Amino acid sequence: MAAQSTKPLTVLVAEDEPAMLSLVARHIRSLGASVIEASDGDMAWEKAQKHHPDLIMLDVMMPGMSGWEVCKRVKGPVHGASFARTGVIMLTGIG
């Protein structure tokens, strides 16, 4: 029986703070996933549509579209079917 090759998970990390984006992306890569980085909400939405990642990690407060708005688009009725298998994790530094 031939071994199946498995494609690494693709994770989109959207964070406007460069140090945090780098930290999270580096950690996710160390776990074996492929990482796509976005530094604002508009870029996150564009890259989500282009790459259809397995998981999206969104900062809540970003320039342009907020993380909440990106999440609404990803999981909403218009685009939800395209992202049915995509998980979303919200990140925030808000206390």
N, C-alpha and C positions, 0 to 999 in steps of 0.2 A: 504494500500500500504506500503510495507516494505521500510525502509530507505536504501539508497545505502551507503556503506562505501566507502570513497574516500581515495586513497593512497596518502600520502604526496608527493610533488614534490621532485625529487632527483636532487641535484645540486653538480657538481664537481667543486671545487675551486682549481685552480693551481696557486701557488704563492711561490717564493723562499725565500721571507723575512718572517721569522717565526712570527714576531709580526703582520704583515699585514694579513698573512694567518689566524692567530687566530682571529683577529678582524672581518674579512669578514665572516669566518665560523660561528662565534658566532652570528653575526647579522642575517645571513641567517637562522640559527637554530631558532632564536627568532621569525622569521616569520612563523615557523611551517614546514619548509622543512627539509628533510634528507640531510646531507652534507657528501660528500666524499672529503678528502683532499689529495693534491699532492704537493710535494715541488720542483718538477722539471718537465720539459717537457716530458721526457721519462716516468716517473711515471704517468703523466696525461694521456698520450696516452694509456698506459697499463690499467689504471683504467677506461678510457672511453670505451674501447673495452669490458672490463669485466662487467661493470654495465649499460652501455647505459643510461646515465643520461638524465633528461628532459632539463637541462640547464648546460652549461659549462662556467665557468668564468676563463679566461686565462690571466695571466701576459704576457705582450709582450716579455720581456727579462728575460729568465730563463736559468739555466744550462741545458746542453743536448739540446733537441729540444726546439726551441723558441715557444712562444705562437702562432706566425703566422704559423709555421710548423704544430703544432698540429691542428690548425683550418683548414689548407689545407687538412690534412688527414681526418678530421671529415667530411668536406663538399665537398671533392673531388669526382671524378667519381668512384673511386674504392670502397670507403666505404660510400659514400654519402647516398645510399639507406638505410643503417643500421641506419643512424643518421638523417633521413629526418625530424623527429619531434623534434630534439634536437636544442635548441637555443644556440648561442655562444655570449658571451660578452667579449670584450677585455679590459684588465685593463693596465694602464701604469702610471708611475710617470714621464715620459719624458715630459719636458716642451715645 
